Amino acid sequence: NIPYGNLFLCGALKMILADNEQKLKENLVSREEWMKGDKKGSCLFGQLPIFEDGDLVLYQSNAILRHVGRKHGAYGKNDCEASLIDMMNDSVEDLRLKYIKLIYQEYETGKEAYCKDLPNHLKPFESILSKSKSGFLVGDQISFADYNLFDLLLNNKVLCSASLDSFPTLKSYVDKIAARPKIKALLECENFKKLPINGNGKQ
């Protein structure tokens, strides 16, 4: 049983679960229900998502992503790889925070500047992946950080359509992950496609 809300934080989670053939049961919380306060008051730290895996109940989207990655072999093959994956994921989250700030606070005034500056934030990922023999961020297999970066790149591509035009390796990376059969099926699912990327409908 996996209930959660705030869909814009859960794309990577849905992708890693789908790619590992894990069934997902969703309990979505509407903005109206959330604003009533009862649900918020029942949540540890007063926020969603909530993730239930048997008796384990987790909050915090990145803690959830790490748990699923650890459980399904997407957290590296040793401690060094795990640490590098943590570093990569933290770097993805740095960019996600900039994206979230734009979407929820500065969309009308800051979109042009954000899209202009976006290449500066994508260059390190292009550099890392261009040196990767596997085509993934760390090691020779996909990690939870790859799902997180893939999800964020898709969101940024909607926001800034030309965002990957100058980054052939990143473009190939997106195409490669999108072509994984179970990811492809998820992305083409009508229920997935009709969900808004962000809670306020801006993208």
Steps between C-alpha positions, in 0.01 A plus 500: 500500500665821383295815556650835410431848374696792353540324168781720376726335760403146411581457133834333568341273760233385256768434238731292719207294628366441149846407370525237775150362434363621832130564524405844626185575694437871506285703736499849356420798719323794337601858573156557657538204734854603593398858576242379753796416723395162640724302268790738550464474876526122482825506300838491667671833416163618362569412139456243226597261345445202728639163396392172655700184437357234727540626855749766394358852469724765345473873440739722299513428126876444483501265799228304320699498176813381679305222674357374172841528333664303780230235490514449124873513431506858376741637762836391361707187551709623793532784750705716262239475226223569754679817612543616141132432434410708807716782363332480160153496652580801719613684186173409327312632802693828487362553151155377601485763775572771242228353279249488787580860600430610143177303467350607832646845560642659185329343198364822351819700550782247502438241228715667233795542737463143626506352149798718407695381806393135476793393274744598775332248729480228237868519394631296797256216427596507131865477601443213744292296258735561204773321702273216610554164327158376612303812414389538862612747765693251715633152434363259244132499589213740548459656845227694678691819413458418130123473538498830687711678238293351217177622661639851550635517145157408365341775710756756384450395139131589534592834658787584262449299181855557371668414830683192367581629152862577593549182703515193274601264778217612726257472211616143431477426872137612510419299188673192644309503828172588328545192280525257792186290444334553838590871508367538146174333603467732800568814298242395241234411759202735478471527879862611520479743208190680630650580839633856537875528539465753780236557764417849376460393138796705374760330285 
